[in-house]
Amino acid sequence: MEVQDKVKKFSQELKENKKLKPFNIWAFIFSSFYFLYIECPWLFCLFLVLPLLLTMPLMFVVYINWAFLISLLISHTIAGFVANKKYRAYQQNFVEKFKDADASRPAEYFAVSSVRVFILGILSLGFYYIYWGFRNWKAYQQATKDDVNPYLCGFFIVFTAPLLCFKMNKTLKKGKSLLICGFAYLLAYVGIYALNALDRIGSIAPSEAVLILILWALCFLIVMTALLPVQRAVNKYNKEVLNKDRTKEFTLGEIFLSLLGFLMFVLSFLAALANNRQNLEVSEKAWASVGFVYRNTKVYESVCAKEGYTLTQYPQNFKTYFAADLDNLQKSLTKYGFSMDEMFSYISSELQPMAEQAIYQELEELRDIWLRMAVANEIGIPIEEVTLTEDQKTLLSLKDTCEIFDSEGMELLKASPDINFLKNNAF
């Protein structure tokens, strides 16, 4: 419908003062985006966040999925009942705004430094172009009084960029170059979405992954630079024809969208890091290996320290003997963003006492074995026939046992079945 026809239609409806229906089905279906369509941005923001605000108290009553669905239904229903009054106000404003519409009038488009557009575009991951699109669509609307919604067109600048460039060319007269810039911007965005979807399919060979990354970087570069020639053409027109300098001050909307995009970039980066770290159960064998290393390098040390002896040989002998296996284990953990010490930190305070209790029991058994060996050698009988008395057990304290273990522990480990545990479970 042409603007003039729409003005005539709205004028007739306002003149007849038709009774408003109590419920607007389109607002019920589209909710916040309906208010963006009728140029009511504050209601757009309200109904955009209202489902989330209603979900928070409801999630204490029902499951979060049901809470969100109920909140969504409530929000859309409220929008349906509120919309018609706002639509009547929209009709009145539309008639007043577009009563003398003329699409042929030249517009004073948004003139800022192209360097500023490029830098803010990158820092905000392209969110800045939403504001850029809004300002240029707003300038076009104010000049021509044409029936466009600058809020909606700016929000969907990815799709409206070719049309905006086409309309800007009526003023800037740059031939097909501006239209090419608009389509390049759109197609590059489509390319990014397609490559992202392809990357999530999985089963991609390393060579294909590199090609996808190169193409993604190329599309991103086009997105960040495609509209810069348009900006330079605007700046040149405003300077030479309108004698207007570029805008140097930053507006609130410009700052808000740039910060929002930058915040999303930071959150995306942190989410990517968290995603690399989230799968702590990638390998039960790797966890078992970490536990084995922790037991032999930390728990023995902790128990003997409590008994008054500091191990000086065994932990280092263990690390030296298993150096290659420990290096391979660390490389395996690095793939998931962890170091060995970080893995140690995930061993809970509940597991530590259990591990120490097992070590205490093991040291007591070693003490008894060494005492029985000493008694058997002294008396000259087989070790199996030796039974220790309580007084004999006091002859060798746990501190003394730790001292013997410090020098003999590695030989004991080599003679036990556990010697191949790390090699068999790390990978």
N, C-alpha and C positions, 0 to 999 in steps of 0.2 A: 504494500500500500504506500503510495506517495505521501510525503509529509503534508502537503496541502489537503489531501483527501482525509488524512488522519486528523488534522486540525478541524476540518469540517465535521467529521463524525463525532469527535469529542465535544465540539461546541454544541451540536444538536442534542447530544445526550445530557449535557449540563443544562441546556435551556429547558429541556423537557423535565429535568430534575427527576429522572427515573429512580424509583426506590431501590436501594441497595439490597442485594441478596445477603443473607446473614453469613453464608459460607462460600469461600472461594476454593474450588477444587484444584485449580492450578497452583495456588499457594500451598495447599495441602500436599501436593505431589512434589513440588520443587523446593518448598520451604525457603531457606535463606537465599537461594539463587533467584527466586521470584522477586524478592525485595531489591536485589541487585538490578534486575530488569526494570523495575519501576523507579530506579534511581533513589533508593533509600539506603545508603551504605551503613548507617548505624543499626538498622534492623537486620541487615545482612550479617553484620558482625555478631549481633545478639543471637540470632537463630542458628548461626554457625557453631557457636560454643554452647548454646543452651542444652543440647543433648548430653554433652559431657558434664555440665553442671548438675543436671538432674540425675545422671548415672551415679555420681559419688554417694549421695545418701541412699539411693535405692539398692546399691550393691551390698549394703548391710542387711537387707531384707531378703533379696533373691540373688541367684547366681549372676555374675557380672554380665554374661551374654544376654540373659533375660532383662537385666537392669538397663542395658543399653538399648535394646529393642523397645522396651516400654518408654524409655526417655525419648527415643526417636519418634514414637507414635504421639506422645504428648506434645512434643515440640511442633510437629507437623500439624497437629490439630489446632493448636493455638495460632499458628501462622495462618491457617485457613479462616479462622474467625476474625483475625486482625486485618487481613489483607485488603478487603473491599474498601474500608475507610481510607486506607493509604492509597489505594488505586484511584479513588475519587480525587484525592489531593494531587496525585500524579497527573490526572487528566487536566485539572485546572492549570497546573504548572506547565504542562505540555502546550496547551493552547496559548498561554502567555508567551512562552519561550519561542515557539515556532510559527507564530502568526505571520511573520515576514521572512520565512525561510527562503534562502537562495543559495543553492549548492555551487554557484559559479564564483562567489566572493573569495578573494584570496585570504588565507589565514596566516597569522603570525605564529608559527610553530615553535616548539620548545627548543631554545637555543642555549646549549651548554658546550663546554669543551669536549671534543671527541675523546681526548685522553681520559677525562673524568668518566665518561660513559664506559670506556673500555675497562678501567681499573675497578670501578664499582660493579660492573657486570661480572668480572672474574671473582672479586671478593664475595659477592652475593650469590654466586652460582647461577647467574642469569635472572635473579629476582628483580634486579634493578630495572630490567626491561619492562616489567609490569608497570612500574611508575612512568617510565619513558613513554610507553604506549598510551597510558592514561592522559598524560599531559598533552601529547600530540592530538589524540582524539578529542580532548577537551577544547584545544585551540581550534580544531576544525569545526566542532559543533558551535562554538561561540561565534565564529566568523560567518558560517554559512546558515546557521539555524537549522541544520539538517537533523533528521531523526536518527541520531546515533546515541548509544549509551556509552559514554566514555569509561565508566567504571567496568562495565561488562567487557567492552572491547579491549580495555587495558589488561584486565585479568586474563583474558584469553589472547594476549598479544601474539602468542606462537601461531595462532590460526588467522588472526586478523591483520598480521603484518603485511602480507601482499596487498590487501585491500587498502590499508592505510597508505602504503607507498604509491598505489595507483591514484588515490585522491590527492596526495601531496604533490604529485607530478603536475597536477593542474595549475599549481602555484609556482613550483620550482622549475618546471619545464626542462627536465633532464632526459627526456626520451624514455627508452626502455630500461635504462640502467637502474633506476630506483625500483622498478618492478622486479628486476632480476635479483636485487638485493633482498627484497621481501620474500621471494620464493626460496632463495638460498637459505635464509634464516629458518623458514618453515621446514624445508626438506632436511636440513642438518639436524633439527630437533627430532624429526621423525626417524632419522638414521640413528640417533643416540638411543631412542626408545627401542628400536629394532635390535640394535647391538646388545643392549642390556638384556632384552628377552632371550636373545640367542645365547648369551653367556650363562643364563640360568638353566638352560636345557641340560647341560652336563655332557659328559663323554666327548669333550673337545680336546683334540690333540694339542700339544704345546705349540707347534708351529701355527695352528689355527688361532690359538689364544693370543699369540703375538700379533697376528694380523688383525684380530678383533680390537686389540688395544690400540694399534696404530690408526685404524679407521675411526675408533671412538675419539681419539685425541684430535684427529683431523676434523671430525664433525663438531667437536667442542670449540675448536679454534674458529670454525666458520660461524658458529652461533655467536661467539664473542666479537667477531669483526664484521659480519655481513651488513649490519646496520650503521656502521661507522661512516661509509660514504654518504648515506642519507643524512646523518648528523652534520657532516661537513657542508653538504649542499644547503641545509637549513641555515647554518651559521653564515654562509656566504650570502644567501638571499637576504637574511635579516640585516646584515651589515651594509650591503651595497644598495638594496632597494628600499628597505624600511628605515635604514640608518639606526638600527638597534643593536646594542652590544649584547654579548652573551651573558646569561645569568650566572653570577658567581656565588650567590648565597645558596646554602643548602636548605631545602624545605623539610618540614617534619615528616611528610610522607616519604620523601627521598631517603632520609636517614633511617626511618622505621623499616622500610623494605630491604634496604641494604644490610642493616643489622640482622633482620630476620633471616635473610639468605645466608649471611655469614655464620649465624648461630646454627642453622641447619647443616652447613658445611662442617662445623666443628662437631656437632652431634653425630653426623654421618661418619666422620673420621673416628670418633670414639667408639661408635657402634661397630665399625669394621675391626678395630682393635679388640673389642670385647668378643666379637664373633670368632676371632682367632684363638681366644682364650677360653671360650665357654665350654668346649667339649673336653671336660676333665676325665672322661671315661673312654677316650679314644682307644686305649689299650690297657686291658687289665694286667697284661704281662709287664707293661712299662711301669704301672703303679707298683706291681710286686717288686720290680727291680729297684725302684726308688725306696721302697720300704726296706729292702735288703741292704742297700747302701746306708740308709739312715740308721739302721740297727747296728751296723758294724763300725760306723764312724761317729755316731752321736750317742747312742744309748749306752754302749759299753763305757764310753768316756764319762757319761753322766753318772752311771752307777758307781764306777770306781772312784770318781771325785767325791761322791757322798761317803764312801768308805775311807777317804783320806789319802787316796793315791791318784796321781795324775798320769794317765797313759801317755807315753812319749813315743813308743815304737809302733804299737799295733795299728792305730788309725793310718799312720803314714805308710806302713808296710802294705796295708790293704789297698790304699790308693795307688801305690807303685805297682803292685802285682796286677791290679785290674785297670791300669791306666787306659789301655785301648778300649776296653769295654765301657768304661766310664765316659770316655770321649764320644763313643758311638751313641750311648744313651743320651748324652747332652744334646747331640745333633738331632736325635729323634724328638726330644722335648722342645727344641728350638723351633721346630716346624709349627708348634702350637703356641709359640710365644712365651715359653717358660724357661727359667733357669733351674738348676738343681736346688738351690737355696729356696726359691719360690715354691717348689714342690714340697720341700721340707716344711714350709710354713703352713701348708694345708693339712698336715698331720695334727689332728685335734688333741686338745688337752686330755681327752678321755683315753686316747690310744697310748699316749706317752707313759702313764702309770702301768698300763697293761704290759707294754714292751719292757719296762724296767723290772717288773715282777718276773717276767720270763728270763731276763738276764740274771737276776738274783738267783733264781732256781738253777740256772745253768752253771753259775760260778760255784754254788754250793755242791753241785754234783761233781764238778772238776776238783774241788777241794777234797771231797771224800775219795775220789779216784786216786789223787796224788798221795793222800795219807795212807790209803790201803797199799799202794805200791811201795811206799817207804817201809811200812810195817812188814809186808811180805818179804822185802829184800833183807830186812834186819833179822827176821826170825827164820827165813829160808823156807817158806811155804808158798804154795800157789796163791795168787791174789784172790781167787774165788773163795778161798777158805777164810779170808780175813773179815772179821766183823768189828767195826769201830765202836768204841765206847764213847760216851758223851765227853769224858775227860780228854780222850784222844782227839776228838773233833776240835777242841779248843786250842790244840797245838798249832793249827794253821788258820789264821784269821782271814776274813774276806779281803782285807787290805793286802795281806801277803799273797793271797790267791791272785789278786789283780796284778801284783808285781810279776808273778810267774807268768801269768797270761799275757802280759805286755810283751814278753820276749818269745813265748812259745805259742801264742794264739794263732799266728799265721800258719805255722806248721800243722796245728790241729785242724784249721779250716781246710788246708790242702788235702788232709787225709780224710775229710768228711765228704759225704755225697753233695753237700752244698757248694762245693768248689765250682761246679758248672752252672749254678743257679742263675747268676747274672748273665752269662753268655746265652743261656737257653731262653730267658724270659725278656731280655731287653728289647728284642726285635721280632 
